[in-house]
């Protein structure tokens, strides 16, 4: 029973990693566009809108805060990556 659930988690983790890599590819492109157009990395309003969307995507209310927290962490990582990529 436990091993079956762990196997499911392993399969989900593979999918999540693939999606995160795809997301980071897009983040890299966003960083390039921002640098070319001399735009700031931080867009606070975009973050507010994104986190609100995420809250609405969550179907199980008990998971909402945890999932939003994961997205906050992803946004921080994304911003740090963009800063590192753009040398700013």
PyMOL Python script that loads the backbone (N, CA, C, O; Angstrom):
from pymol import cmd

cmd.read_pdbstr("""\
ATOM      1  N   UNK A   1       0.816  -1.196   0.000  1.00  0.00           N
ATOM      2  CA  UNK A   1       0.000   0.000   0.000  1.00  0.00           C
ATOM      3  C   UNK A   1       0.862   1.264   0.000  1.00  0.00           C
ATOM      4  O   UNK A   1       0.715   2.107  -0.884  1.00  0.00           O
ATOM      5  N   UNK A   2       1.753   1.403   0.974  1.00  0.00           N
ATOM      6  CA  UNK A   2       2.626   2.571   1.041  1.00  0.00           C
ATOM      7  C   UNK A   2       3.527   2.640  -0.181  1.00  0.00           C
ATOM      8  O   UNK A   2       3.737   3.713  -0.746  1.00  0.00           O
ATOM      9  N   UNK A   3       4.054   1.503  -0.584  1.00  0.00           N
ATOM     10  CA  UNK A   3       4.956   1.515  -1.747  1.00  0.00           C
ATOM     11  C   UNK A   3       4.214   1.934  -3.011  1.00  0.00           C
ATOM     12  O   UNK A   3       4.793   2.594  -3.874  1.00  0.00           O
ATOM     13  N   UNK A   4       2.960   1.566  -3.131  1.00  0.00           N
ATOM     14  CA  UNK A   4       2.171   1.975  -4.296  1.00  0.00           C
ATOM     15  C   UNK A   4       1.960   3.481  -4.307  1.00  0.00           C
ATOM     16  O   UNK A   4       2.048   4.117  -5.358  1.00  0.00           O
ATOM     17  N   UNK A   5       1.683   4.050  -3.144  1.00  0.00           N
ATOM     18  CA  UNK A   5       1.485   5.493  -3.062  1.00  0.00           C
ATOM     19  C   UNK A   5       2.784   6.240  -3.350  1.00  0.00           C
ATOM     20  O   UNK A   5       2.782   7.283  -4.004  1.00  0.00           O
ATOM     21  N   UNK A   6       3.877   5.701  -2.859  1.00  0.00           N
ATOM     22  CA  UNK A   6       5.179   6.320  -3.142  1.00  0.00           C
ATOM     23  C   UNK A   6       5.517   6.239  -4.619  1.00  0.00           C
ATOM     24  O   UNK A   6       6.115   7.161  -5.173  1.00  0.00           O
ATOM     25  N   UNK A   7       5.142   5.153  -5.254  1.00  0.00           N
ATOM     26  CA  UNK A   7       5.366   5.019  -6.694  1.00  0.00           C
ATOM     27  C   UNK A   7       4.548   6.070  -7.455  1.00  0.00           C
ATOM     28  O   UNK A   7       5.033   6.659  -8.421  1.00  0.00           O
ATOM     29  N   UNK A   8       3.308   6.300  -7.016  1.00  0.00           N
ATOM     30  CA  UNK A   8       2.487   7.347  -7.633  1.00  0.00           C
ATOM     31  C   UNK A   8       3.147   8.711  -7.468  1.00  0.00           C
ATOM     32  O   UNK A   8       3.186   9.512  -8.403  1.00  0.00           O
ATOM     33  N   UNK A   9       3.664   8.965  -6.272  1.00  0.00           N
ATOM     34  CA  UNK A   9       4.351  10.238  -6.024  1.00  0.00           C
ATOM     35  C   UNK A   9       5.560  10.366  -6.928  1.00  0.00           C
ATOM     36  O   UNK A   9       5.808  11.439  -7.478  1.00  0.00           O
ATOM     37  N   UNK A  10       6.325   9.283  -7.092  1.00  0.00           N
ATOM     38  CA  UNK A  10       7.491   9.324  -7.984  1.00  0.00           C
ATOM     39  C   UNK A  10       7.083   9.685  -9.411  1.00  0.00           C
ATOM     40  O   UNK A  10       7.757  10.478 -10.068  1.00  0.00           O
ATOM     41  N   UNK A  11       5.992   9.109  -9.886  1.00  0.00           N
ATOM     42  CA  UNK A  11       5.518   9.410 -11.236  1.00  0.00           C
ATOM     43  C   UNK A  11       5.058  10.866 -11.344  1.00  0.00           C
ATOM     44  O   UNK A  11       5.343  11.542 -12.333  1.00  0.00           O
ATOM     45  N   UNK A  12       4.351  11.338 -10.328  1.00  0.00           N
ATOM     46  CA  UNK A  12       3.935  12.736 -10.324  1.00  0.00           C
ATOM     47  C   UNK A  12       5.145  13.664 -10.286  1.00  0.00           C
ATOM     48  O   UNK A  12       5.158  14.694 -10.960  1.00  0.00           O
ATOM     49  N   UNK A  13       6.152  13.309  -9.507  1.00  0.00           N
ATOM     50  CA  UNK A  13       7.360  14.131  -9.429  1.00  0.00           C
ATOM     51  C   UNK A  13       8.045  14.253 -10.782  1.00  0.00           C
ATOM     52  O   UNK A  13       8.557  15.318 -11.125  1.00  0.00           O
ATOM     53  N   UNK A  14       8.058  13.171 -11.551  1.00  0.00           N
ATOM     54  CA  UNK A  14       8.636  13.235 -12.900  1.00  0.00           C
ATOM     55  C   UNK A  14       7.879  14.238 -13.764  1.00  0.00           C
ATOM     56  O   UNK A  14       8.483  15.014 -14.504  1.00  0.00           O
ATOM     57  N   UNK A  15       6.564  14.214 -13.665  1.00  0.00           N
ATOM     58  CA  UNK A  15       5.747  15.146 -14.443  1.00  0.00           C
ATOM     59  C   UNK A  15       5.964  16.582 -13.981  1.00  0.00           C
ATOM     60  O   UNK A  15       6.064  17.498 -14.797  1.00  0.00           O
ATOM     61  N   UNK A  16       6.036  16.769 -12.675  1.00  0.00           N
ATOM     62  CA  UNK A  16       6.250  18.110 -12.123  1.00  0.00           C
ATOM     63  C   UNK A  16       7.598  18.656 -12.569  1.00  0.00           C
ATOM     64  O   UNK A  16       7.693  19.822 -12.953  1.00  0.00           O
ATOM     65  N   UNK A  17       8.642  17.832 -12.523  1.00  0.00           N
ATOM     66  CA  UNK A  17       9.969  18.283 -12.948  1.00  0.00           C
ATOM     67  C   UNK A  17       9.949  18.685 -14.417  1.00  0.00           C
ATOM     68  O   UNK A  17      10.533  19.704 -14.785  1.00  0.00           O
ATOM     69  N   UNK A  18       9.291  17.906 -15.253  1.00  0.00           N
ATOM     70  CA  UNK A  18       9.214  18.244 -16.677  1.00  0.00           C
ATOM     71  C   UNK A  18       8.490  19.580 -16.870  1.00  0.00           C
ATOM     72  O   UNK A  18       8.911  20.400 -17.686  1.00  0.00           O
ATOM     73  N   UNK A  19       7.418  19.797 -16.131  1.00  0.00           N
ATOM     74  CA  UNK A  19       6.688  21.061 -16.235  1.00  0.00           C
ATOM     75  C   UNK A  19       7.510  22.226 -15.692  1.00  0.00           C
ATOM     76  O   UNK A  19       7.467  23.326 -16.244  1.00  0.00           O
ATOM     77  N   UNK A  20       8.251  21.994 -14.622  1.00  0.00           N
ATOM     78  CA  UNK A  20       9.102  23.053 -14.084  1.00  0.00           C
ATOM     79  C   UNK A  20      10.208  23.426 -15.069  1.00  0.00           C
ATOM     80  O   UNK A  20      10.539  24.602 -15.221  1.00  0.00           O
ATOM     81  N   UNK A  21      10.776  22.426 -15.735  1.00  0.00           N
ATOM     82  CA  UNK A  21      11.786  22.728 -16.747  1.00  0.00           C
ATOM     83  C   UNK A  21      11.184  23.543 -17.884  1.00  0.00           C
ATOM     84  O   UNK A  21      11.800  24.492 -18.370  1.00  0.00           O
ATOM     85  N   UNK A  22       9.994  23.176 -18.301  1.00  0.00           N
ATOM     86  CA  UNK A  22       9.314  23.933 -19.361  1.00  0.00           C
ATOM     87  C   UNK A  22       9.040  25.359 -18.888  1.00  0.00           C
ATOM     88  O   UNK A  22       9.222  26.315 -19.642  1.00  0.00           O
ATOM     89  N   UNK A  23       8.603  25.497 -17.636  1.00  0.00           N
ATOM     90  CA  UNK A  23       8.331  26.826 -17.087  1.00  0.00           C
ATOM     91  C   UNK A  23       9.604  27.655 -17.039  1.00  0.00           C
ATOM     92  O   UNK A  23       9.575  28.841 -17.369  1.00  0.00           O
ATOM     93  N   UNK A  24      10.722  27.057 -16.635  1.00  0.00           N
ATOM     94  CA  UNK A  24      11.982  27.795 -16.548  1.00  0.00           C
ATOM     95  C   UNK A  24      12.483  28.205 -17.930  1.00  0.00           C
ATOM     96  O   UNK A  24      13.143  29.235 -18.065  1.00  0.00           O
ATOM     97  N   UNK A  25      12.184  27.424 -18.939  1.00  0.00           N
ATOM     98  CA  UNK A  25      12.522  27.814 -20.307  1.00  0.00           C
ATOM     99  C   UNK A  25      11.769  29.090 -20.676  1.00  0.00           C
ATOM    100  O   UNK A  25      12.336  29.994 -21.290  1.00  0.00           O
ATOM    101  N   UNK A  26      10.510  29.161 -20.307  1.00  0.00           N
ATOM    102  CA  UNK A  26       9.719  30.367 -20.569  1.00  0.00           C
ATOM    103  C   UNK A  26      10.239  31.529 -19.725  1.00  0.00           C
ATOM    104  O   UNK A  26      10.325  32.655 -20.213  1.00  0.00           O
ATOM    105  N   UNK A  27      10.585  31.267 -18.467  1.00  0.00           N
ATOM    106  CA  UNK A  27      11.152  32.303 -17.592  1.00  0.00           C
ATOM    107  C   UNK A  27      12.422  32.877 -18.202  1.00  0.00           C
ATOM    108  O   UNK A  27      12.654  34.084 -18.134  1.00  0.00           O
ATOM    109  N   UNK A  28      13.239  32.025 -18.794  1.00  0.00           N
ATOM    110  CA  UNK A  28      14.467  32.473 -19.442  1.00  0.00           C
ATOM    111  C   UNK A  28      14.140  33.432 -20.584  1.00  0.00           C
ATOM    112  O   UNK A  28      14.810  34.449 -20.760  1.00  0.00           O
ATOM    113  N   UNK A  29      13.130  33.109 -21.341  1.00  0.00           N
ATOM    114  CA  UNK A  29      12.711  33.978 -22.444  1.00  0.00           C
ATOM    115  C   UNK A  29      12.154  35.298 -21.903  1.00  0.00           C
ATOM    116  O   UNK A  29      12.427  36.366 -22.450  1.00  0.00           O
ATOM    117  N   UNK A  30      11.376  35.212 -20.833  1.00  0.00           N
ATOM    118  CA  UNK A  30      10.850  36.428 -20.203  1.00  0.00           C
ATOM    119  C   UNK A  30      12.003  37.314 -19.731  1.00  0.00           C
ATOM    120  O   UNK A  30      11.978  38.528 -19.931  1.00  0.00           O
ATOM    121  N   UNK A  31      13.002  36.711 -19.113  1.00  0.00           N
ATOM    122  CA  UNK A  31      14.171  37.472 -18.637  1.00  0.00           C
ATOM    123  C   UNK A  31      14.860  38.180 -19.795  1.00  0.00           C
ATOM    124  O   UNK A  31      15.270  39.334 -19.670  1.00  0.00           O
ATOM    125  N   UNK A  32      14.987  37.482 -20.925  1.00  0.00           N
ATOM    126  CA  UNK A  32      15.625  38.074 -22.105  1.00  0.00           C
ATOM    127  C   UNK A  32      14.813  39.268 -22.607  1.00  0.00           C
ATOM    128  O   UNK A  32      15.368  40.325 -22.907  1.00  0.00           O
ATOM    129  N   UNK A  33      13.506  39.089 -22.694  1.00  0.00           N
ATOM    130  CA  UNK A  33      12.634  40.164 -23.180  1.00  0.00           C
ATOM    131  C   UNK A  33      12.698  41.363 -22.238  1.00  0.00           C
ATOM    132  O   UNK A  33      12.779  42.507 -22.686  1.00  0.00           O
ATOM    133  N   UNK A  34      12.662  41.099 -20.936  1.00  0.00           N
ATOM    134  CA  UNK A  34      12.739  42.199 -19.967  1.00  0.00           C
ATOM    135  C   UNK A  34      14.065  42.938 -20.098  1.00  0.00           C
ATOM    136  O   UNK A  34      14.100  44.167 -20.049  1.00  0.00           O
ATOM    137  N   UNK A  35      15.152  42.195 -20.264  1.00  0.00           N
ATOM    138  CA  UNK A  35      16.468  42.827 -20.389  1.00  0.00           C
ATOM    139  C   UNK A  35      16.536  43.676 -21.657  1.00  0.00           C
ATOM    140  O   UNK A  35      17.022  44.806 -21.624  1.00  0.00           O
ATOM    141  N   UNK A  36      16.051  43.135 -22.768  1.00  0.00           N
ATOM    142  CA  UNK A  36      16.075  43.869 -24.034  1.00  0.00           C
ATOM    143  C   UNK A  36      15.251  45.153 -23.972  1.00  0.00           C
ATOM    144  O   UNK A  36      15.575  46.141 -24.632  1.00  0.00           O
ATOM    145  N   UNK A  37      14.196  45.130 -23.184  1.00  0.00           N
ATOM    146  CA  UNK A  37      13.293  46.275 -23.103  1.00  0.00           C
ATOM    147  C   UNK A  37      13.490  47.086 -21.830  1.00  0.00           C
ATOM    148  O   UNK A  37      12.689  47.963 -21.505  1.00  0.00           O
ATOM    149  N   UNK A  38      14.563  46.780 -21.120  1.00  0.00           N
ATOM    150  CA  UNK A  38      14.914  47.478 -19.883  1.00  0.00           C
ATOM    151  C   UNK A  38      13.740  47.538 -18.910  1.00  0.00           C
ATOM    152  O   UNK A  38      13.434  48.585 -18.339  1.00  0.00           O
ATOM    153  N   UNK A  39      13.091  46.387 -18.737  1.00  0.00           N
ATOM    154  CA  UNK A  39      11.975  46.266 -17.811  1.00  0.00           C
ATOM    155  C   UNK A  39      12.455  45.660 -16.503  1.00  0.00           C
ATOM    156  O   UNK A  39      13.396  44.867 -16.484  1.00  0.00           O
ATOM    157  N   UNK A  40      11.810  46.033 -15.422  1.00  0.00           N
ATOM    158  CA  UNK A  40      12.169  45.501 -14.104  1.00  0.00           C
ATOM    159  C   UNK A  40      11.804  44.021 -14.010  1.00  0.00           C
ATOM    160  O   UNK A  40      10.830  43.564 -14.609  1.00  0.00           O
ATOM    161  N   UNK A  41      12.604  43.290 -13.247  1.00  0.00           N
ATOM    162  CA  UNK A  41      12.312  41.877 -13.010  1.00  0.00           C
ATOM    163  C   UNK A  41      11.018  41.751 -12.209  1.00  0.00           C
ATOM    164  O   UNK A  41      10.150  40.943 -12.539  1.00  0.00           O
ATOM    165  N   UNK A  42      10.900  42.543 -11.172  1.00  0.00           N
ATOM    166  CA  UNK A  42       9.737  42.457 -10.296  1.00  0.00           C
ATOM    167  C   UNK A  42       8.535  43.160 -10.898  1.00  0.00           C
ATOM    168  O   UNK A  42       8.608  44.325 -11.289  1.00  0.00           O
ATOM    169  N   UNK A  43       7.436  42.440 -10.966  1.00  0.00           N
ATOM    170  CA  UNK A  43       6.151  43.005 -11.380  1.00  0.00           C
ATOM    171  C   UNK A  43       5.145  42.580 -10.314  1.00  0.00           C
ATOM    172  O   UNK A  43       4.478  41.553 -10.440  1.00  0.00           O
ATOM    173  N   UNK A  44       5.052  43.382  -9.276  1.00  0.00           N
ATOM    174  CA  UNK A  44       4.223  43.045  -8.128  1.00  0.00           C
ATOM    175  C   UNK A  44       2.774  42.788  -8.479  1.00  0.00           C
ATOM    176  O   UNK A  44       2.148  41.883  -7.925  1.00  0.00           O
ATOM    177  N   UNK A  45       2.235  43.575  -9.393  1.00  0.00           N
ATOM    178  CA  UNK A  45       0.829  43.377  -9.786  1.00  0.00           C
ATOM    179  C   UNK A  45       0.654  42.040 -10.484  1.00  0.00           C
ATOM    180  O   UNK A  45      -0.346  41.356 -10.271  1.00  0.00           O
ATOM    181  N   UNK A  46       1.606  41.665 -11.308  1.00  0.00           N
ATOM    182  CA  UNK A  46       1.543  40.359 -11.996  1.00  0.00           C
ATOM    183  C   UNK A  46       1.526  39.236 -10.965  1.00  0.00           C
ATOM    184  O   UNK A  46       0.787  38.263 -11.117  1.00  0.00           O
ATOM    185  N   UNK A  47       2.338  39.367  -9.917  1.00  0.00           N
ATOM    186  CA  UNK A  47       2.368  38.333  -8.885  1.00  0.00           C
ATOM    187  C   UNK A  47       1.029  38.222  -8.168  1.00  0.00           C
ATOM    188  O   UNK A  47       0.549  37.118  -7.911  1.00  0.00           O
ATOM    189  N   UNK A  48       0.431  39.356  -7.847  1.00  0.00           N
ATOM    190  CA  UNK A  48      -0.870  39.346  -7.176  1.00  0.00           C
ATOM    191  C   UNK A  48      -1.904  38.628  -8.043  1.00  0.00           C
ATOM    192  O   UNK A  48      -2.661  37.788  -7.555  1.00  0.00           O
ATOM    193  N   UNK A  49      -1.927  38.963  -9.320  1.00  0.00           N
ATOM    194  CA  UNK A  49      -2.876  38.354 -10.254  1.00  0.00           C
ATOM    195  C   UNK A  49      -2.611  36.852 -10.372  1.00  0.00           C
ATOM    196  O   UNK A  49      -3.546  36.052 -10.338  1.00  0.00           O
ATOM    197  N   UNK A  50      -1.351  36.474 -10.510  1.00  0.00           N
ATOM    198  CA  UNK A  50      -1.002  35.068 -10.652  1.00  0.00           C
ATOM    199  C   UNK A  50      -1.418  34.260  -9.426  1.00  0.00           C
ATOM    200  O   UNK A  50      -2.012  33.191  -9.558  1.00  0.00           O
ATOM    201  N   UNK A  51      -1.106  34.769  -8.235  1.00  0.00           N
ATOM    202  CA  UNK A  51      -1.460  34.044  -7.021  1.00  0.00           C
ATOM    203  C   UNK A  51      -2.977  33.944  -6.854  1.00  0.00           C
ATOM    204  O   UNK A  51      -3.484  32.953  -6.330  1.00  0.00           O
ATOM    205  N   UNK A  52      -3.687  34.962  -7.295  1.00  0.00           N
ATOM    206  CA  UNK A  52      -5.149  34.903  -7.256  1.00  0.00           C
ATOM    207  C   UNK A  52      -5.666  33.819  -8.204  1.00  0.00           C
ATOM    208  O   UNK A  52      -6.587  33.077  -7.863  1.00  0.00           O
ATOM    209  N   UNK A  53      -5.072  33.734  -9.391  1.00  0.00           N
ATOM    210  CA  UNK A  53      -5.456  32.687 -10.342  1.00  0.00           C
ATOM    211  C   UNK A  53      -5.202  31.309  -9.743  1.00  0.00           C
ATOM    212  O   UNK A  53      -6.041  30.413  -9.836  1.00  0.00           O
ATOM    213  N   UNK A  54      -4.031  31.154  -9.126  1.00  0.00           N
ATOM    214  CA  UNK A  54      -3.676  29.867  -8.527  1.00  0.00           C
ATOM    215  C   UNK A  54      -4.717  29.476  -7.477  1.00  0.00           C
ATOM    216  O   UNK A  54      -5.155  28.326  -7.428  1.00  0.00           O
ATOM    217  N   UNK A  55      -5.108  30.431  -6.644  1.00  0.00           N
ATOM    218  CA  UNK A  55      -6.139  30.148  -5.632  1.00  0.00           C
ATOM    219  C   UNK A  55      -7.422  29.612  -6.281  1.00  0.00           C
ATOM    220  O   UNK A  55      -8.071  28.716  -5.742  1.00  0.00           O
ATOM    221  N   UNK A  56      -7.771  30.162  -7.427  1.00  0.00           N
ATOM    222  CA  UNK A  56      -8.984  29.711  -8.104  1.00  0.00           C
ATOM    223  C   UNK A  56      -8.805  28.360  -8.806  1.00  0.00           C
ATOM    224  O   UNK A  56      -9.779  27.639  -9.022  1.00  0.00           O
ATOM    225  N   UNK A  57      -7.574  28.024  -9.157  1.00  0.00           N
ATOM    226  CA  UNK A  57      -7.318  26.739  -9.808  1.00  0.00           C
ATOM    227  C   UNK A  57      -7.438  25.580  -8.826  1.00  0.00           C
ATOM    228  O   UNK A  57      -7.787  24.465  -9.216  1.00  0.00           O
ATOM    229  N   UNK A  58      -7.148  25.843  -7.550  1.00  0.00           N
ATOM    230  CA  UNK A  58      -7.150  24.779  -6.542  1.00  0.00           C
ATOM    231  C   UNK A  58      -8.588  24.309  -6.309  1.00  0.00           C
ATOM    232  O   UNK A  58      -9.484  25.109  -6.039  1.00  0.00           O
ATOM    233  N   UNK A  59      -8.783  23.010  -6.419  1.00  0.00           N
ATOM    234  CA  UNK A  59     -10.122  22.445  -6.250  1.00  0.00           C
ATOM    235  C   UNK A  59     -10.390  22.043  -4.794  1.00  0.00           C
ATOM    236  O   UNK A  59     -11.521  22.151  -4.318  1.00  0.00           O
ATOM    237  N   UNK A  60      -9.365  21.587  -4.099  1.00  0.00           N
ATOM    238  CA  UNK A  60      -9.506  21.150  -2.712  1.00  0.00           C
ATOM    239  C   UNK A  60      -9.087  22.293  -1.795  1.00  0.00           C
ATOM    240  O   UNK A  60      -7.904  22.621  -1.702  1.00  0.00           O
ATOM    241  N   UNK A  61     -10.057  22.896  -1.122  1.00  0.00           N
ATOM    242  CA  UNK A  61      -9.801  24.075  -0.298  1.00  0.00           C
ATOM    243  C   UNK A  61      -8.718  23.842   0.753  1.00  0.00           C
ATOM    244  O   UNK A  61      -7.964  24.759   1.078  1.00  0.00           O
ATOM    245  N   UNK A  62      -8.636  22.642   1.276  1.00  0.00           N
ATOM    246  CA  UNK A  62      -7.645  22.372   2.309  1.00  0.00           C
ATOM    247  C   UNK A  62      -6.205  22.446   1.786  1.00  0.00           C
ATOM    248  O   UNK A  62      -5.273  22.557   2.582  1.00  0.00           O
ATOM    249  N   UNK A  63      -6.010  22.387   0.478  1.00  0.00           N
ATOM    250  CA  UNK A  63      -4.676  22.457  -0.120  1.00  0.00           C
ATOM    251  C   UNK A  63      -4.299  23.872  -0.560  1.00  0.00           C
ATOM    252  O   UNK A  63      -3.144  24.134  -0.896  1.00  0.00           O
ATOM    253  N   UNK A  64      -5.266  24.772  -0.557  1.00  0.00           N
ATOM    254  CA  UNK A  64      -5.069  26.091  -1.156  1.00  0.00           C
ATOM    255  C   UNK A  64      -3.841  26.821  -0.627  1.00  0.00           C
ATOM    256  O   UNK A  64      -2.991  27.231  -1.418  1.00  0.00           O
ATOM    257  N   UNK A  65      -3.725  26.991   0.659  1.00  0.00           N
ATOM    258  CA  UNK A  65      -2.603  27.758   1.207  1.00  0.00           C
ATOM    259  C   UNK A  65      -1.263  27.096   0.903  1.00  0.00           C
ATOM    260  O   UNK A  65      -0.284  27.783   0.611  1.00  0.00           O
ATOM    261  N   UNK A  66      -1.213  25.783   0.968  1.00  0.00           N
ATOM    262  CA  UNK A  66       0.040  25.070   0.674  1.00  0.00           C
ATOM    263  C   UNK A  66       0.450  25.262  -0.779  1.00  0.00           C
ATOM    264  O   UNK A  66       1.623  25.489  -1.077  1.00  0.00           O
ATOM    265  N   UNK A  67      -0.512  25.171  -1.672  1.00  0.00           N
ATOM    266  CA  UNK A  67      -0.204  25.325  -3.090  1.00  0.00           C
ATOM    267  C   UNK A  67       0.178  26.763  -3.403  1.00  0.00           C
ATOM    268  O   UNK A  67       1.096  26.994  -4.190  1.00  0.00           O
ATOM    269  N   UNK A  68      -0.496  27.721  -2.815  1.00  0.00           N
ATOM    270  CA  UNK A  68      -0.137  29.120  -3.021  1.00  0.00           C
ATOM    271  C   UNK A  68       1.277  29.366  -2.488  1.00  0.00           C
ATOM    272  O   UNK A  68       2.041  30.114  -3.098  1.00  0.00           O
ATOM    273  N   UNK A  69       1.626  28.756  -1.379  1.00  0.00           N
ATOM    274  CA  UNK A  69       2.977  28.910  -0.827  1.00  0.00           C
ATOM    275  C   UNK A  69       4.037  28.341  -1.782  1.00  0.00           C
ATOM    276  O   UNK A  69       5.117  28.912  -1.933  1.00  0.00           O
ATOM    277  N   UNK A  70       3.721  27.233  -2.410  1.00  0.00           N
ATOM    278  CA  UNK A  70       4.633  26.660  -3.416  1.00  0.00           C
ATOM    279  C   UNK A  70       4.818  27.660  -4.556  1.00  0.00           C
ATOM    280  O   UNK A  70       5.936  27.866  -5.026  1.00  0.00           O
ATOM    281  N   UNK A  71       3.743  28.269  -4.994  1.00  0.00           N
ATOM    282  CA  UNK A  71       3.840  29.255  -6.072  1.00  0.00           C
ATOM    283  C   UNK A  71       4.620  30.493  -5.646  1.00  0.00           C
ATOM    284  O   UNK A  71       5.376  31.054  -6.439  1.00  0.00           O
ATOM    285  N   UNK A  72       4.445  30.916  -4.415  1.00  0.00           N
ATOM    286  CA  UNK A  72       5.248  32.052  -3.927  1.00  0.00           C
ATOM    287  C   UNK A  72       6.735  31.705  -4.006  1.00  0.00           C
ATOM    288  O   UNK A  72       7.550  32.523  -4.432  1.00  0.00           O
ATOM    289  N   UNK A  73       7.073  30.499  -3.596  1.00  0.00           N
ATOM    290  CA  UNK A  73       8.473  30.062  -3.667  1.00  0.00           C
ATOM    291  C   UNK A  73       8.943  30.022  -5.120  1.00  0.00           C
ATOM    292  O   UNK A  73      10.061  30.440  -5.419  1.00  0.00           O
ATOM    293  N   UNK A  74       8.099  29.522  -6.022  1.00  0.00           N
ATOM    294  CA  UNK A  74       8.478  29.481  -7.434  1.00  0.00           C
ATOM    295  C   UNK A  74       8.700  30.875  -7.987  1.00  0.00           C
ATOM    296  O   UNK A  74       9.623  31.094  -8.771  1.00  0.00           O
ATOM    297  N   UNK A  75       7.860  31.820  -7.584  1.00  0.00           N
ATOM    298  CA  UNK A  75       8.029  33.196  -8.055  1.00  0.00           C
ATOM    299  C   UNK A  75       9.336  33.788  -7.546  1.00  0.00           C
ATOM    300  O   UNK A  75      10.024  34.493  -8.284  1.00  0.00           O
ATOM    301  N   UNK A  76       9.677  33.514  -6.317  1.00  0.00           N
ATOM    302  CA  UNK A  76      10.953  33.992  -5.767  1.00  0.00           C
ATOM    303  C   UNK A  76      12.118  33.388  -6.533  1.00  0.00           C
ATOM    304  O   UNK A  76      13.064  34.090  -6.889  1.00  0.00           O
ATOM    305  N   UNK A  77      12.051  32.106  -6.782  1.00  0.00           N
ATOM    306  CA  UNK A  77      13.114  31.426  -7.535  1.00  0.00           C
ATOM    307  C   UNK A  77      13.190  31.999  -8.948  1.00  0.00           C
ATOM    308  O   UNK A  77      14.282  32.225  -9.468  1.00  0.00           O
ATOM    309  N   UNK A  78      12.049  32.232  -9.562  1.00  0.00           N
ATOM    310  CA  UNK A  78      12.003  32.794 -10.905  1.00  0.00           C
ATOM    311  C   UNK A  78      12.635  34.181 -10.947  1.00  0.00           C
ATOM    312  O   UNK A  78      13.439  34.479 -11.830  1.00  0.00           O
ATOM    313  N   UNK A  79      12.265  35.031  -9.981  1.00  0.00           N
ATOM    314  CA  UNK A  79      12.851  36.379  -9.937  1.00  0.00           C
ATOM    315  C   UNK A  79      14.352  36.308  -9.737  1.00  0.00           C
ATOM    316  O   UNK A  79      15.103  37.019 -10.406  1.00  0.00           O
ATOM    317  N   UNK A  80      14.799  35.453  -8.820  1.00  0.00           N
ATOM    318  CA  UNK A  80      16.249  35.328  -8.583  1.00  0.00           C
ATOM    319  C   UNK A  80      16.970  34.833  -9.820  1.00  0.00           C
ATOM    320  O   UNK A  80      18.071  35.293 -10.123  1.00  0.00           O
ATOM    321  N   UNK A  81      16.364  33.901 -10.536  1.00  0.00           N
ATOM    322  CA  UNK A  81      16.951  33.386 -11.765  1.00  0.00           C
ATOM    323  C   UNK A  81      17.042  34.503 -12.811  1.00  0.00           C
ATOM    324  O   UNK A  81      18.064  34.644 -13.483  1.00  0.00           O
ATOM    325  N   UNK A  82      15.977  35.292 -12.946  1.00  0.00           N
ATOM    326  CA  UNK A  82      15.987  36.392 -13.921  1.00  0.00           C
ATOM    327  C   UNK A  82      17.075  37.416 -13.570  1.00  0.00           C
ATOM    328  O   UNK A  82      17.771  37.916 -14.453  1.00  0.00           O
ATOM    329  N   UNK A  83      17.213  37.718 -12.293  1.00  0.00           N
ATOM    330  CA  UNK A  83      18.256  38.652 -11.869  1.00  0.00           C
ATOM    331  C   UNK A  83      19.633  38.094 -12.198  1.00  0.00           C
ATOM    332  O   UNK A  83      20.490  38.803 -12.724  1.00  0.00           O
ATOM    333  N   UNK A  84      19.836  36.836 -11.889  1.00  0.00           N
ATOM    334  CA  UNK A  84      21.120  36.187 -12.170  1.00  0.00           C
ATOM    335  C   UNK A  84      21.388  36.154 -13.672  1.00  0.00           C
ATOM    336  O   UNK A  84      22.502  36.427 -14.120  1.00  0.00           O
ATOM    337  N   UNK A  85      20.368  35.822 -14.434  1.00  0.00           N
ATOM    338  CA  UNK A  85      20.502  35.709 -15.891  1.00  0.00           C
ATOM    339  C   UNK A  85      20.831  37.064 -16.514  1.00  0.00           C
ATOM    340  O   UNK A  85      21.657  37.155 -17.422  1.00  0.00           O
ATOM    341  N   UNK A  86      20.184  38.101 -16.023  1.00  0.00           N
ATOM    342  CA  UNK A  86      20.382  39.445 -16.575  1.00  0.00           C
ATOM    343  C   UNK A  86      21.546  40.185 -15.951  1.00  0.00           C
ATOM    344  O   UNK A  86      21.864  41.303 -16.356  1.00  0.00           O
ATOM    345  N   UNK A  87      22.180  39.576 -14.978  1.00  0.00           N
ATOM    346  CA  UNK A  87      23.335  40.205 -14.356  1.00  0.00           C
ATOM    347  C   UNK A  87      22.988  41.433 -13.550  1.00  0.00           C
ATOM    348  O   UNK A  87      23.821  42.327 -13.400  1.00  0.00           O
ATOM    349  N   UNK A  88      21.780  41.499 -13.027  1.00  0.00           N
ATOM    350  CA  UNK A  88      21.356  42.653 -12.235  1.00  0.00           C
ATOM    351  C   UNK A  88      20.988  42.213 -10.833  1.00  0.00           C
ATOM    352  O   UNK A  88      20.604  43.042 -10.007  1.00  0.00           O
TER     353      UNK A  88
END
""", "prot")
cmd.dss("prot")
cmd.show_as("cartoon", "prot")
cmd.util.cbc("prot")
cmd.orient("prot")
